[in-house]
């Protein structure tokens, strides 16, 4: 991350407590680091605490507070425990980023039950579990920001991704409904729908497919994790206080 990209969005999140799932790498790491650079204390969640070491060290190097918390987002008891611990240790939870997600691609005719189940469990159920747990401290504080990382696949579909598209369309429906349920307590709930962003998830597609993808993107490049982190920062900021139930697409014009 260069100095230049660090400063693209300037917002003050001092005093805010944030939690980011899937923070060990990719978009989750960029989001966690950006929130911390804006002054938030950040609870970094991933399956293994060890995998979070680099994210936590990057945040600590900026002088901000971060902690690594091991949690499988599909484990409801652990999710409730993690949210309770953050709220107790740091005095609340104001910003939740539901980012953990996986792909298990296959055309629908060949899709295995376990491919379907794993993707729905992590991408959709995990988002529900953390949203439910975080709603309590946010409603109590009468302020909160929930930002769910969806995908353009959930808006337009994508061959080979019936499970993934369904999970992300589900995340968008969940976002719109919870936005209406929590609005009366000043908790906003929005989704960010990235297009193709350069992370390990997209690297797995291989260079040939990625070159074809680049040709379809009007801006002519894959996104950078910071492009998504900046959209999240905006939605987490005071400036986005009147925006709720929306999907902000960050895709270089792919769905325009
Ligand atoms: P990534 O590089 O694969 O990182 C995902 C992170 O989530 C990993 O650290 C992974 O941990 C963690 N994770 C997986 N299962 C988990 C679970 N059960 N509990 C807790 N953490 C878990 O993915 P990414 O590209 O950064 O994507 C992040 C989010 O953006 C996902 O929701 C993805 O669907 C969405 N998205 C990405 C793109 C893109 O182009 N990259 C586009 C649209 C949407 P392990 O490594 O230990 O499994």
Boltz pocket constraint, residues with backbone or C-beta under 6 A from the ligand:
constraints:
  - pocket:
      binder: B
      contacts: [[A, 21], [A, 22], [A, 23], [A, 24], [A, 25], [A, 26], [A, 27], [A, 28], [A, 45], [A, 46], [A, 47], [A, 48], [A, 51], [A, 71], [A, 72], [A, 73], [A, 74], [A, 98], [A, 99], [A, 100], [A, 101], [A, 102], [A, 122], [A, 149], [A, 150], [A, 151], [A, 152], [A, 193], [A, 194], [A, 195], [A, 196], [A, 197], [A, 198], [A, 199], [A, 200], [A, 201], [A, 202]]
      max_distance: 6.0
